[in-house]
Each structure stands twice: as structure tokens, then as C-alpha cells.
Amino acid sequence: MLSDRAMVVTVDQGISGWTWTAIGNRVWTAGLSNTVWVAVNVYLRAIGLRVDSTNAGAILPSVMEQYVDIPQAIAAAAICDTMVDKLVGTGQEKQFPFRGVLKEKKPLKDWLQEILNCCLGFFTFVNGKLWIGIRFHSGVVAGNAFTRDSILFKSLQAVPLQPQFNWLIGAFGDEEFDWALNNITIYDIDAASLAGDGNSPQYLTNTMNFVGVSNKSQCARIITTRLREEIGGVGPAEQRAARNLGFRTTVLALKVLAGDIISLDHTRLPNGRCEGRVQSWTLNPDFSIDIKAAATTDSMYALDVGPKPDDVAADPVIPERLPSINGLTWMPDEVGPFAGDPLYPDILQRTFDLWQDYRIARDGAWDAAIIVAGQMCINDFAPGQQPRLLGAVPAAGGNLNGPQTVYIAITQRMNTMQPLTPSNLVGLWIPAGVTGQKVTLTVSNSPDSDQPWDLWAGNDRRTMAWQSSGTNVQPSVDFLGPIHNMTKGLPEAAARKVAIAAKHVWHSGIAGVQVHDVFAPNRIQSNDFIGSSDTWVGRTLSALADLSDGSAPLWNFKIIGFDGSNGQMSLDPICVRTKPDNSPDPENSIQVGDVLIVRSMGITSTANSVSDPMWNNFVGRNQFGSPGLDPTNGGVEKGRICRILFGKGAGQFRYITGNTYTTINVTPDWDILPDSTSVIIVEDADWAYEAYQRSRRTSRRLACGDPHARRQSQGQGGVGGRISGGRSGAPER
């Protein structure tokens, strides 16, 4: 029977429940007041795992542990039980206890979130298990830092915060006043001013009800943190810079979890960097991963206590391993021109060395061998971090003229002179009409090397050539140009061997020159030219054979004077050279018995022909009995190849469809018409001879022949034969 007297009920402790100290070690705890363990027990009961200390054997700990991430729950519960200084009042208290009543019927996920609101908590599911986290820090752990190099191109979405409130009221049952409803209010004047203006701040109000908070200090700690999360931090600078992030990355993010703190370094972000808490993580069918994160800062969690990790920087970008272009150009770096060479004006340009040798076969025929020497491409790198090129900007003040594409890379060397892995390539386009440009590079040098560094450039990835060297690479480097082609090749891990092909050259020029006398420093005599009245001045003269050693030296000259009465020619540059001590240098000088060739020039041309009147010359008529090329049956050159070696249109080759004494007809049409600077040869259509030299994966090795051992590396060839270091624009001789 009920009376009319008031009834007072006092509860001295709450419900009991399960806690864990380790996996497999389940403990029944009376008066459960840890917010995390309250949430865990609510979840276990909701999914039907209801046992207490009297019937604990009915559901073993291992069964419950299949549904809850116990190690994470233990770590989160420890944060709740951490003793902290009170924000309101004096003394210490547990950071996030739970004291409240769960009396309404709500969906499980709503109750879990309401409970965890009392400890700045959140929940998700990892591998099918309940995973509880506490928002008490903004520290980035290893593997959670990203840069613009580790996200997909143009996938970044950085959105300024739009706070839904800047005035927050926290309502709770206050134990100090017999659990009467009380509240704590906090607002941010800086955020209100940003929402409105300095004269008229706009306050946006929100209220949070805390079912398990029982004192002002705990409520103040929670709502202060929550307000700072909403507005983007403390102070106008942080709040303006805060960004909610969204981007797509790769399987690099497989270990990132919802609730984790991530960072992103990117030029599009304020101050170049933002941190955020992962709100969603989506694995796409192509194995890319979409991440969305809400902005966080360290100041948001200044009042919260726990093991806060220090930020870990992003891992260095994995060095780019671009597949080598098929047909990488070999740059032999063996011999170079002398100053003033008319065909090799760039004194830095280098090519292979070349010999020819003969023996008499058993049948009495001459058996020719061609020997080629050059440096192998470096393909083995020292261990260490790859240098990086972070940007390339064209500017006035250099020697690069458009139109051209410029590719640039750098390498750094160790004290052994072995290079680290080359940097990434940067490329830019200089339009037509733009002249006098340089390229300013932004460099992130390798911390593993403070030794010499090299800069490489080219107009094609297959022809990246050395340009310059220096010490102690700076953060900003200027490449002034022009590009020096065919110096030495950019180190390439994919380089395995050098392929060399040779074919017969029918016409290296218009007249052969056998040297009968030499007059220092720049005159030679060829008796075959005595009596000639042809115009030889202005023609290019190239060495074919050095009688002393059988080599084909890299010597080219301009004929600047000719006397038909004695067959003497004056040459530029000088052809008789001396050593630095002024002693004779016969190895690098023309001597009696050497053989040279006067080159053909594209004096006139049409879309499908090229002509040189000097095919008909005094020497040729005497040597071959013909006033030029043989025009029999439409031309004996038909089916062969007409190639432009140097000058305008260099690199073009066309099939010959016919010829007259002085004109060669070709198909298809020229892309670039040759002119009087173009050096023309006629060669076989087929590459009849090939040889290969494999790398031994060391630094630089001779390829296809040792000039000292005279090892044969080419089967059949002949004087005037043409050698190529590959079929992709490699050096030609």
C-alpha cells in the first residue's frame, strides 16, 4: 500500500560489468564507472552476450573477445581513468568517469555514441570488432603522413571549415547539487568575429546533453575540446588555416583507420600542411583509397591528458623507377672533337673510338674487322636516398631558345664517386619565339651525400646528357643552357648492353683524299688533286683512316684554301698538333698516308631530292671514270639510303628512288629540306653486321672492343663503314 509520504532512494554505486586487464583475463567489476567499459558492456548485452559472475562459464572470454578489440579498449579505458587536475575547483579527479542513468529506449548506436560523448570517444568496427577511440591528441603516427607525392593527381579537396556553432552549452546532472540539471557554457569570440565581423560577432548556439557527466570540471574539459574541434583550433590564424581534407591515395593507406590522425603536406594547403582525423575510409575497386578527414590541431586537445605521440614525417618518396625507353641512346664518352671542328662545334660532345683491321682469310680474301670502344652507361647505384627535383621554372637570363622541350635530372655522388639513384625527371616546354631562357630548379638534395653532383639535360628522355658538375648542391640551381648533346649518358638502372650495328657506306663523300705531304701547321698535299679547278674551298674534310694505327680518328676540317697547281689544301682547324709541352703530337695529327674524304653537301633540294654539283669533280672523274653518280638504269643508288649526318635536317634518312650524276631522288619527302650545311652520305639499306657488349653492372666499361688488346667484336665491315651505337639516334661515324 502506498503512503502519501515522499520516498527517497539513494544509489551508492552503479551496475557491475566485465572489464579486461589483458586478452583472456576478464574481470567482473562492481560499480562500473569507466566510460569505455560501460560502452563495452552495453554492446555485449545488446548482441546477446549476457552473463555475470554467477554464470560466467556460459560465455567464455574468448567468445566476447571475438566482438570487441580488447587491447584498444584497455588503452582507451586507461585514458579515462587518468588522474588530472580539475578545471573547476581544486585537486585532482579521474579524467572521464561515467556517472549517470541509461533509462530511455534508443538504438544501440545512439546509446554507444551518447556514452562515449562523455569521454570524447568514438567507435568504429575493425575486422568485425568494436573499436573504441578517444579524441585526446592530434599526433601523426608512422604511416599516416601523406604528401602530394603519395596522393593521386588532382584528387585533393581542401575545404575551409564552416562551423555549425561557436557557442556551446554542456548540460549534465550535477552531483554537487544532488544531480540537479546544470550546465557549462563556452564560446569563442574569434570564431564569432569570423562568422560575422569585428563590430558584430555572429554567435551560433548549440547544446550537448551528457548522460554520464556529473561535475563542472569534466563537462568543461569536454565542451572546450569539442568547441575547438568545431571552429578549427585556437585563435584566428589556426581557424582560418583549418581545412577538412578529402583525397584519393593508394594501398599506402591500407593501415590507416577511421579515427586516426593523418597529415598532408601539399602546396595547395595553408602553410603547406594540415592535420585531420579520418572520418571515412573507402577502398575502391581499382584498389585506390578515398580518405576524408576533419581538421585537427594540437591546441584542440591541450586540456586532455594521455600518451600523445609526436608527429612523424612522411616517409621519403619511393624513388621513381620509370621504365627505360626502348632504344636508350648509347653515349660512349670515349673521344671528343678538337676545338674548331666544323661538324662537332660543341667541344663537350663525345663519341666512340673506332679502328679497322684486316687479315687474309684462307681463300685469300681480305677479312675486315671493325673495333669499337666506348664507356658503358652507369647502371649500379650507391645505396642512399634519391635526390629530388621539386620544381622547374623558366626565366630570362639563359641560352635556351624555343621551340624545344627540356628534360632535366640531377645525380649526387658518394665519396667513391659512385652515384646515388638519379633524381626524378622534370620537363618543360619553351614555346617558339621565346629566347634567352634559363631553368631554375628547386632541389631537395640527398642527406646521404655532400659530394660532387652532376646535372643532366636533353630534348628527349633517350638522350639525357651530362651538362655540368658542382659541389654541395644548393636548394636552387640554374641551368642556363644550351643543351650539350652526346656528352656522357645519364646513369640508367635498366641499361644492360650496348647494341652496335654496321653497314656498308657507298659514298661517304664526293672525293677521297690520300695525304702525300704535310706542311705544318695547316696544309696538306694530295697529288690526286693536282690540276683540279673545282671549288674545294668551303668543303668539309673528314678523316677516314689513320695509317699509323688503323683507327678512324674524329678529325674534321674546313678547306679554307686550295692550290690546283700542286694539290695543296689549307685547313681549319690546324691539322698538325703539338702536346702541351710543345713537342710533336703525331697521334693527333694528319700524317703522310692518312686517308680523308671531302663531304657531300645539300647544295639544292626539293621535297624529294637533294643535289650537289660537286659529285661531278676532277678527282672523281679520274678515280672512277664517271662525271658523278652512275645514272645507269635510273640510277645505281636506287634502293639504298640517303642519310643526313650533320647540319640542317640531321637524322633524316630516305630510300633512294633514283639518281642522276649530281642529284639523288628520295621517298618519302623530306620533313626538313637539307641545305648547304647538310652533310649527305649514301649507305646500304640493311644493317648487315651487329655486335653486343653486355654490362658487368659496374660503373663504366669499354663496350665492344678493347683498344689495347685489339679484340675483334665485329664480324665483317670495311673502310668507310658506318657504325652506330643503336638505332634510336645514337652516335654515327
Secondary structure, 3 states (H helix, E strand, C coil): CCCCCCCCCCCCCCCCEEEEEECCEEEEECCCCEHHHHHHHHHHHHCCCCCCCCCHHHCCHHHHCCCECHHHHHHHHHHHCCEEECCCCCCEEECCECCCCCCCCCCHHHHHHHHHHHHCEEEEEECCEEEEEECCCCCCCCCCEEEHHHECCCCCEEEECCCCCCEEEEEEEEHHHCCEEEEEEEECHHHHHHHCCCCCCCCCEEEEECCCCCCHHHHHHHHHHHHHHHHCCCHHHHHHHCEEEEEEECHHHCCCCCCCEEEEECCCCHHHEEEEEEEEEEECCCCCEEEEEEEECHHHHCCCCCCCCCCCCCCCCCCCCCCCCCCCCCCCCCECCCCCCCCCCCCCCCECEEEEEEEECCCCCEEEEEEEECECCCCCCCCCCCCEEEEEEEEEEEEECCCEEEEEEEEEECCCCCECCCCCCEEEEECCCCCCEEEEEEEECCCCCCCCEEEEEECCHHHCEEEEEECCCCCEEEECCCCCCCCCECCCCCCCEEEEEEECEEECCCEEEECCEEECCCEEECHHHCCCCCCCCCCEEEEEECCCCCECCCCEEEEEEEECCCCEEEEECCCCCECCCCCECHHHCCCCCCEEEECEECCEEECCEEECHHHCCHHHHHHHCCCCCCCHHHCCCCCCEEEEEECCCCCCEEEEEEECCCEEEEECCCCCCCCCCCEEEEECCCCCEEEEEECCCCCCCECCCCCCCCCCCCCCCCCCCEEECCCCCCCEC
